Every structure is written in structure tokens, then in C-alpha cells.
Amino acid sequence: MKRSAFLSSLATIPLMSTYMKLTYLEKLSSSLYNTDIMPILFLGHGSPMNAIEDNEFVRGFKNLTSQIPKPQAILCISAHWETKGTYITAMDFPRTIHDFGGFPKELYNVRYNAPGNADLATFISKEVRTTTIGLDHSWGLDHGAWSVIKHIYPKADIPVLELSLDYTKDPFYHYSLAKQLAFLRTKGVLIIGSGNIVHNLSKVAWNKLDEPNFAYDWALEARTIINTAIIDGNHKKLCEYQTLGSAISLAIPSPEHFLPLLYILALQQKSEPLMLFNDKALGGSLTMTSLKIG
């Protein structure tokens, strides 16, 4: 080959690389067809026992099945997967993780054998530009995901992915990251945040768990403050929750159960309808408040 021809062929390599990358991304994108905008959910998941019990909260989850178009995939942001950096599950068959202790054998026997979607995980990681999303092949589905999703889609026939919470980042980082996931809502992906808005296990009145809607005064105050901000669309206030006083400090002693709420609120479009459900207290220091947007 003549030197000029060889140099000319080298010049085409970056173009070929760009073309191949675009073709790959188009292939990933085309694996999901365009849909009307999907609703989004924040689910107060509560005790892992909700996976096998029949109570008013579980019935609240089950009622969603008829209210939501069947998704092509589910992306869950769970309170129970905290990492340094942000990761997404990218295996074809995520395992069911029993990340708890001291519960009946029946609960440990539960398997939620939903498939994953490695191609979708790769597509999401490439579409989000402001942070690196690593592809994870070891995590699976923790109880923040499977204990609630199993009630909405009991056949486990919809691919489920999890997105981790970077514990080194502040609420505004998570809110901003969530906004970059908005394109998934028109790709048939149901985005679920799973946590609890008021969540202080160290203050639970274990002897009051059977008392309906029992809550400490500070828990009721925190629920009112947060619910009002949700209804008013005051997301900045919620991102600054650490400045909202002692009731909020007691209600949210650590951020992991609260942050999934911010992911869902960040995806809310202007004038989208919002519905609170399961909005009750439990054991004095927990609330099961959940919401559906869209």
C-alpha cells in the first residue's frame, strides 16, 4: 500500500469508531419502543415482611397494577443499595437478595426471578453524561426492590434493574442525576424509588406496631412538612431537608431511605397529577407514605 493511501485509511478510523458507537447506541435504544409517558412511583416499602403479608399497605401496592400500563422494564432506586460511585445492575438474571436478619424462614424462601436487561443498563450508562455509571454484575435485587415490585407484577415477567445510591453525594447531586433519566419515561420504563420518608428504626415503638397510625409528635410534624412540600412542588426545600429543623432530623437520621423520593420528584413534569397513598404512620417513627405521579 502506498504511504498516502495508508495515511488516508488511518484518517477514517475515528469516523468508523464514531459510526460503530452510534450504531450500537441506536441498537440499544431500538430494543425499547417509544411509548406514552410512563407514571413514576415512590413506594414506602417498610418491613421486609410486607413481601409475604396481606395488609393495607400491600393492598395499596397491588392496586397499582391496574393503574399503570405494563412497562417494558423497571428501574428501581432502592434505599438498600449504597455504593461509592453510581452503579446499575447489568446482569441477565439478577439474584434475589435477602438483606435482613431475624425473620421467618418463609420470607427467606421467596425468590423474585425477574430477568435483568444488560443492554438497557449499558444504554442508560451511556446516555447519562454528567456522571459515570458503572455496570454491576454482582448485586441483584434487594428487598427494597423485590418486596414491593412482586405485589405489582407477581409473574416476574418484566426486566428489573437497580440503580445504586452514591453515599458520598449530596441531595442536589441525586436530584440532578435523576433528571437525566427522564428519557426512560417515554421508552416504557417504569421508574420506582423505594424507601421510607419518615424512617428512624432506633425510635420504633415495637409494642405499638399493631396500633393503627400511631406516631410520635415529631413524626407527624415531619410528615406534614414533607407532604406539604411534595404537594406544593417545592423540591428545593426537600433537597435542603437537613435545614428544616429537629422534627426532620429525627425523621431522617440518615439519607438513604429519603433519597429515592428525590429521584421520583425530579422526574415530575409540570402539572402532572400526583397521588399520595399508604400515607400512614407505623410504630411511632415510620411512615409508609407512597406516591404515584402521572
N, C-alpha and C positions, 0 to 999 in steps of 0.2 A: 504494500500500500504506500502511495506517495505520502510524503510528510504533510502536505497541505490537506489531503483527504483525511489523514489520521487526526489532525488537529480539528478539522471540521466535524468529525464524528464525536470527538470529545465534547465539543460545544453543545451537542444535542443531549448529552447525558442529564444535565439538570432539568431540561424540558421533559424528558422521558420520565424522570423521577417524579416531577410535579404532576404529570398526567396520570401516572400509576397511582399516586396518592389520592388524587381527585376521584379516579375511577373506583378505588377501594372505598372511599367515603360515600360515594354515590350508591355503591352496592349495599353498604351497611344501612344507609338511610332508606333505600327502597325496600328493605326487608320489613319495614313498617309502613303501612299505607296511611295516607292522610285521613284524619277524622275531624268531626266537630270537636270543639274544645272540651277536654275531659274535666270533670269535677276534681277537686283535691280534698284530702281528708287529714285532720289531726285526730288521733284516737288516744284517749286516756286508757292505757292498757291495764293498769292496776296489777293485781296479783296474777302470777302465772296460773293459778287455779281457775281463772276465767276461761282458760282453754278447754276445760272439761266440765265446767259447771253450767247450769242454766239459771241465769238471774236477769234482772232488768238491764244490766249493762251489756251482757251478752246478747240479749234480745235487741238492744239498740244497734249493735254491730250487724246482726243478722238482717235487720230492716233495711240496711243499705243496699243489699243485693238487688232489690227491685228498683232502687232509686238511681242506679249508676249503669251506664252502658257497659257491657262486658269489655274489659280492656284487652289490649294485645299483650301488655306486660305491666308489671307493677314495680315501682321503685320505692323502697321504704327507707326512711331515715329513722333509725331506732336509737333510743337513749342508751342501748346496751352494747353499742359498738363504738368505743372511743379509741382513737389512734393518734399518733404523732404524724401529721400529714393526713391527706384525704385519700380514701381508697373506695373502690367499688368492687363488689363480688363479680368475678368473671369466669366462674366455672359452669359447666353444663348441668351439673346436678348438685346443688348446694345441700349440705347436710343439715339436719335439724339439731340445733344446739340447745342442750338443757343447762342453761347458765344460771342455776339456782340450786339450793340445797334444802333438805328437810321436808320435802313434800311427798305425797303418796306415790307409790310405785306406778299407779295408773297414769300419772302425769308424765313420768319418765318414759313410759311406753309409747307416748304419742310421737308419731312421725308425720311431718308435713312434707310430702315428697314432690313438691312443685319443682319443675325444671328451672334452670337458670337461662341466661342468654348471653354468651360470651361476646357475640358480635355486637349486641346492643351496648354492653359495657364498654367495649372498645370505642364505639361510636360516641358515646357520652363523654368518655375521657378525652377524645379529640375535639369535640365541639366546645368544651369548656376551656376558655383561653386564659383566664386570669390566675388560675392555679393549676398545679399538676395533680391529676387524679390517677393514682396508681391502680393497677389491675391486681386484685387479690384472688388467690386460688386456694385459700385455707380456711376462711371464716365460715360462711354458710348463712343460715337464718337463725338468729337468736330469738328468745321468747318475745321480745318487743315487736317482732315481725310476725312469727307464725301463730302466736297465741290469739291474735286478733284477726289476721287475714284468713285463718281457717274457718272462721264463722261467716265470712262474706263469700268466700269461694271454697267450699268444703271439698270439691272434687280435685283441688290442687292441680288444675289443668292450665294454669296461667303462669308464664315465667315470672319469677320474683328475683329482683336484685336488691342488694342493700348498699347504701352509701354511708360511709363512716362519718363520725364527728371528730374533727381535729380539736383536741382538748387544749391546744396551745393558742387558739384563736379566740377573738372577742365576738360578741353577738353580731356586730355590724359585718364582720367577715362572713359569717354564716348566712346572714340575710342577703348579702351581695352575691354570694355563691349560688344561693337558691334561685335568684332571678335569672341566672344563666341556664337554668333547667326548664325555662318556660316553653321552649320549642317542643318539649316532650308532650305537652298537653294536647297538641294537635297531631300527635303521632300515636294516639290511642294508648298512651301510658298513664296509668293511674298512680299519682304520687301521694304517698302516705307518710305523715310524720307520726311517730309513736312515742309517747312519753306520758307525763302527767304534769299538769300545770302547777298544782299545789302538791308537793312531794317531799315530806320530811319524815322518813322512816324512824328517826330517833325519837320522835314525839308521838308515835302512834299509840292510841289508847286501845290496846289489844282486847281489853274487856268490854269495849264499846262497839266492836265491829258489827255486831248484829243490831245495833240501834240505828234505825234509818236516818240518814242525813245528819249524823252527829258531827259537829265541827267545833273546834276552838274559835274564839272570837277573832283571833288574828288570821285564821284560815279563811273565815268568812269575809273578813276585810280584804284580804289578798285576792280572793276570788272575785269580789266586786270590782276592785281596781283593775284587774286584768281583763275580766269580761267586758267591762265598760270600754277599755281601750281597744279591744278586739272589735266590738260593735261599732265604735266610732272611727275605726280605721287608723288609729293613732299608733302606727308601727314604730315610729321613732321612740315613743315613750316606752314601748315594750323592749326595744333594743337597749334601752337605758334602765332596765328594771332594777339594777343594783343601786340606783339613786332614789328609789321610791319609798324608802322607809323600813321600819322594823318588821312590819307585818309581811312585807315581801321578802325580807331577809330570812325570816323563819319559814316562809312558804317555799323558797327556792334556795336552800343552803348550798347547793351545788348545781351547775347549769345543765347537766346532761339530759334531764327529763324535760327541761323547758325549751332548749334549743330547737328540737324538732317542730315546735309550734311556729318558730320564726321562719323556718323553711316554707311552711304552708302559707303563712301570711304574706311572705314576699312574692308569692305566685298569684296572689289575688289581683284580678283586674278591676278597674274602676266600675263601680255599680254592680259588681257581681253579687248575687244573693248569698247570704251567709246564714247558716242554721246551727245553733247550739243544741246539743242533745247529751244525754247522760250527765247532765250538769248537777251532780250531787256530790256531797262530801262523804267521806268514809273514814272511820276510825279517828276522827278528830283532826288529822293532819294531812289528809289526802283528798284530792278531788278527781273525779272521773270525767270531768268536762271534756267533751269532744266537739268537733265542728266539721261541717261539710260546707264547702264553698263551691258554687256553681250548680 
